[in-house]
Amino acid sequence: MDLKTKLEELAQTSVTRIEESTSLKDVENLRVQLLGKKGELTDLLKMMKDLTKEERPVIGKLANEIRDDLTTKLADKKEELEEEALNKQLQEETIDVTLPGRTVKKGQTHIIHQVMEQMEDLFLGMGYNIIEGSEIVSDYLNFERVNVPQDHPARDMQDSFYINEHYLLRTQTSAVQPLVIEAHDFTKGPLKVISPGKVYRRDSDDATHSHQFHQIEGIVVDEGITMSDLMGTLEVMSKKIFGADRVVRFRPSYFPFTEPSVEVDVSCFKCNGAGCNICKKSGWIEILGAGMIHPNVLEMSNVDSTKYSGFAFGVGPDRMAMLQYGVDDIRQFYMNDQRFLSQFSKEGAE
Ligand code: DAH
């Protein structure tokens, strides 16, 4: 077979081989095989030396045409395959705008804070200020200044975490009383304050006790404040939080910082006083401690107890939330379990 025929044959078979390539890699390999330095066309051209002078330019021209033609065909094929790949990719990556989007999970105010905010709203509406005390206080402020001397047995009930010999995590928001009373300028009007916040006790944790919980302290001092002011205020509060039909009951009690002292119950909002599991069959639910501020507390805060009097109360939002929502274990509030906490959306609290 002469060189011309061989070249024509190569041209022909090459076209089929190019046509049959299915990947860019095939095309590149084929290009090297056909047109590369050691390729099939180069191989054939080595036989040029055996041609006659007249044949040489003719065959040379033919070889160049074949090379050009194959180069174009390979490039076309490459382009075709690239386009195919691109189309495939585009098709695969099409965004389906009708698919539902990913929702962002919204958090919500912790249930205890919802209850505290409810109380804050109520008392702000009655002209109270809100003051936050510090959680680390001196033993002196937490106890002595609220009329609980060093060796008083009431300290046993409120053992706490001591930072050092003199400082501790406050056991009660009552520790704000001395500072707030002392700082008030009575020539400018009555002192009316609530102070919400965390308190700590070395209680062994169980379903109704946590080593950290919340209190809201209420303090009112002015000339002529009486027990009936206290009773009226707490009645308004109880009805607002637990419902307008609630009846409030005051029982005599004892706190070192109040005299007289009371414990306050509301008629059970579940059974309306008939007796059920929430009120332990008594018809009443204890909600807070209160009383007329002890003259010693006023005097230690440089307030003349013959001229001024006041009341104070301490209420536990944790307990209120447990009652309001029928939660039977206080520790649930502090475990950060979303399944529990997300039940109390703000809307639900209203
Ligand atoms: N501080 C008391 C406690 O933690 C609660 C309390 C009772 C506060 C009577 C008061 C009050 O202001 O008058 O047990």
Boltz pocket constraint, residues with backbone or C-beta under 6 A from the ligand:
constraints:
  - pocket:
      binder: B
      contacts: [[A, 171], [A, 172], [A, 173], [A, 174], [A, 217], [A, 218], [A, 255], [A, 257], [A, 258], [A, 262], [A, 288], [A, 289], [A, 290], [A, 291], [A, 312], [A, 313], [A, 314], [A, 315]]
      max_distance: 6.0
